[in-house]
Amino acid sequence: MQNDETLQTGWIRRSALFLTAQNLSLFGSSVVSFAIIWHITLTTSSGLWMMLATVSAMVPQVLVSLFGGALADRHNRKTLIMLSDGFIALSTLGLAVAFLMGYTRLELLLIVSAVRSAGAGIQTPAVSALYPQLVPRDKLTKVQGINQTIGSVLMLASPPVAGLLLGSLGIVACFLTDVITAAMAIAVTSFIRVEKVPRANAPLSIWSDMREGIRYTLCHPRLRRLILCFGIAMFLITPAAVLSPLMVQRTFGPEVWKLTANEVSWTAGNLLGGIYVSVKGDFKNKVLTVAVCMLAFGVLFGLLGAAWDFVSYLVFMALGGLFLPALSTAQTVHIQEITEPEKLGRVFSVLQIVMGSAMPVAILAFGPLADVISVQWLLIVSGVLLAGVGVWYGLTGNRDSSRGLLSGRACAVKPPQP
């Protein structure tokens, strides 16, 4: 693993290439995701099909991510990212060919969505784990902030692009857009030079690696506390993330522009928050940053439920979006700083499993409740609880800080003795 002194040379070029590649890939994937959901919506108008589309796009990534994290710690992460990007692009290209040949069954969309999701489960831990190999530690926050800003811009741009392509050229054009952006991303990534992270012990089996990753994460006091915090937080964020359009429709009216404004206000807040993080450059106390952001989320989500008109609602929604880049960046960089480099992929995969599972579980609880309790009260109660989680993490998250990376080493699985 390169040290920070070595990383100081050429890190700007490496970062620019990697951010360009990843956001090209993200843009194409977003266009396809919107196109598939809208195509199914327009074709079926069925809640069941929407549920199936959501499950096929989310669940495989959660199921595969632990395996993906183990692969990221065993192999060259750059190569793994390129291969998974190519795998996703090939599956999408096959879908485009099938549609051009007239085979347009919706079941095929679900299958390919699941394949794409599984590919993302391999790719995502490798992407998160690769940053410390490209960027000096003191620049990680700035680079993550820039990435958040670019991602917010793309989230603003991808829906209209998907709508334009879907409406004028058809869904195949959306598929081909993803194939083209993936090919460009792979080409750009190939120019980045990065080595495999060396491991102190001879590799065990992939299953042993996975078990070791879980054990290391859960026995590391600071990682365990962070992952518990984010699991609970994702559960409590669900009413604001999923049910807010329902509140807008019930309380302020069913006009399409209001539902659109709801999404745009959140994304605009994300954009401004990403700019702030990229300009600030670093957070000295990342635990405190996470805690303050969660506290702010709780207060603002509670205020969403108490909003007295649509304008105040949009203001609270935008302010909530403002804190997301700081929360995401501080959390990611904190994990990168306190985790042993050869275990980063598996730690991020465990985090992905916890966060990816929390929201589907939460919607099973909050969805039916929204039909017997007003969404406003769900937002207020979940907001108060989320603020409490932020206070708890702020008071406890810095424990064991002096032990740093050593916090989890005692829990690592020892290699078999000869």
Buried (B, 14 or more C-beta within 10 A) or exposed (E): BBEEEEBEEEBEEBBBBBBBBBBBBBBBBBBBBBBBBBBBBEEBEEEEBBEBBBBBBBBBBBBBBBBBBBBBBBBBBBBBBBBBBBBBBBBBBBBBEBBEEEEBEBEBBBBBBBBBBBBBBBBBBBBBBBBBBBBBBEBBBBBBBBBBBBBBBBBBEBBEBBBEBBEEEBBBBBBBBBBEBBBBBBEBBEEBEBEBBEBEEEEBEEEBBBBBBBBBBBBBBBBBBBBBBBBBBBBBBBBBBBBBBBBBBBBBEEEEEBBEBBBBBBBBBBBBBBBBBBEEEBBEBBBBBBBBBBBBBBBBBBBBBBBEEBEEBBBBBBBBBBBBBBBBBBBBBBBBBBBBBBBBBBBBBBBBBBBBBBBBEBBEEBBEBBEEEBBBBBBBBBBBBBBBBBBBBBEBBBEBEEBEEEBBBEBBBEEEEE
